[in-house]
Amino acid sequence: MTTRPAPWPGVSLGDVPPGDPPEAAPPDDEQVRQRLDAAVGAVDAPDVVFALSRGGRRTVRTGGTASPGPVERHRLRYEIGSASKTFTGLLLAELTQTGRLSAGAPAAAFLDPGRRAGRNPVTLAHLITHTAGLPALPADFFVRALPTWRTNPYAGYPAERVIDAFLRHRPRHRPGSRWHYSNFGVAVLGHALVAATGTPWDELLTGRVLRPLGLPGVALRAGGPDTDATGHRKDGVTPTPPLIVGGFQAAGAVRATPHDLLTFLEAHLDPAGSAAAAALWAVRRPVLRRGLGHRHVHTVAWFQHPTEHGPMYFHCGATLGQQAFLGFCPGTGTALAAVCTRRFRARDAFVPTAYALLAAT
């Protein structure tokens, strides 16, 4: 399998194809509610939220097999797992668009300057596009995670081990030549950005992404039952503890309410006027095409698929007890944030339901 990156870094506003397709006739409010209710009903989980924004108008529907708690489902924060990578991708785009660093810089130059930087050609761009030649997780991850495999496997793998595992790793393939989805790689990217800017991860993401987009409620670690949803194992009954990400902050630490996630997605739908406008435009740009006929398209932060109204951007995420789907379609001015509190299992309906809803709305 080969990859063909598009020209990046150096994406600018002018790289975005001029003009989105004309917007389709919007469905009325009742039709939207019916579609969302059907989607909620198709997902078998204790708590389910589907939140849709179209033309700036939001519709949020909730449900699930569990009895409602004291806090309304749509006001709780949910673990979004790997969908956190869309925040990390936007952060990298913001740092490159503002000239703070180059995505073509070797990660080792920041993580181990001098001694190993010249022998490790993996760049920041390779890490965010999953083309660094890294496995999904470090080789020794599973041994260290085994004691807490069913509760918090990432908790015992701190930042320094992630960095050391990266510096010791020797890819089997030339970076940039193959695509392989890697939590390891994006975690390394986060640590490289911290080293490059001299700013802790929480402060870096907050200052460059969360605050400019008006997302003060987004958190990078668990709160309590009055703020955070409780996940459940595959049986949909047994609760799971809050996720502790260890050294994998950039790959999966974000937790947010459906309303915060819609605010994040609405910024992508209409970047004009945003403090992060250049970065928001940049993350729409395809940077990688792979597979037969190069039919799989990726941007810095999103998977991209075609629809009759133009490209649709999306990313999924899952933890030991929760799932999330984020997506937006500029051609229809539509964004969807969906979450549920049951671990992914075979033939799970959550992601297909969310994907089909966004594609059809």
Secondary structure as GFF3:
##gff-version 3
##sequence-region A 1 361
A	DSSP	beta_strand	3	5	.	.	.	ID=ss1
A	DSSP	three_ten_helix	13	15	.	.	.	ID=ss2
A	DSSP	alpha_helix	29	42	.	.	.	ID=ss3
A	DSSP	beta_strand	48	54	.	.	.	ID=ss4
A	DSSP	beta_strand	57	63	.	.	.	ID=ss5
A	DSSP	three_ten_helix	73	75	.	.	.	ID=ss6
A	DSSP	beta_strand	78	79	.	.	.	ID=ss7
A	DSSP	three_ten_helix	81	84	.	.	.	ID=ss8
A	DSSP	alpha_helix	85	97	.	.	.	ID=ss9
A	DSSP	alpha_helix	108	111	.	.	.	ID=ss10
A	DSSP	three_ten_helix	117	119	.	.	.	ID=ss11
A	DSSP	alpha_helix	124	128	.	.	.	ID=ss12
A	DSSP	alpha_helix	141	145	.	.	.	ID=ss13
A	DSSP	three_ten_helix	146	148	.	.	.	ID=ss14
A	DSSP	alpha_helix	159	168	.	.	.	ID=ss15
A	DSSP	alpha_helix	183	197	.	.	.	ID=ss16
A	DSSP	alpha_helix	201	205	.	.	.	ID=ss17
A	DSSP	pi_helix	206	210	.	.	.	ID=ss18
A	DSSP	beta_strand	231	232	.	.	.	ID=ss19
A	DSSP	beta_strand	239	240	.	.	.	ID=ss20
A	DSSP	alpha_helix	249	252	.	.	.	ID=ss21
A	DSSP	beta_strand	255	256	.	.	.	ID=ss22
A	DSSP	alpha_helix	258	269	.	.	.	ID=ss23
A	DSSP	alpha_helix	277	282	.	.	.	ID=ss24
A	DSSP	beta_strand	288	290	.	.	.	ID=ss25
A	DSSP	three_ten_helix	292	294	.	.	.	ID=ss26
A	DSSP	beta_strand	296	298	.	.	.	ID=ss27
A	DSSP	beta_strand	303	307	.	.	.	ID=ss28
A	DSSP	beta_strand	310	318	.	.	.	ID=ss29
A	DSSP	beta_strand	323	329	.	.	.	ID=ss30
A	DSSP	beta_strand	334	340	.	.	.	ID=ss31
A	DSSP	alpha_helix	350	360	.	.	.	ID=ss32
###
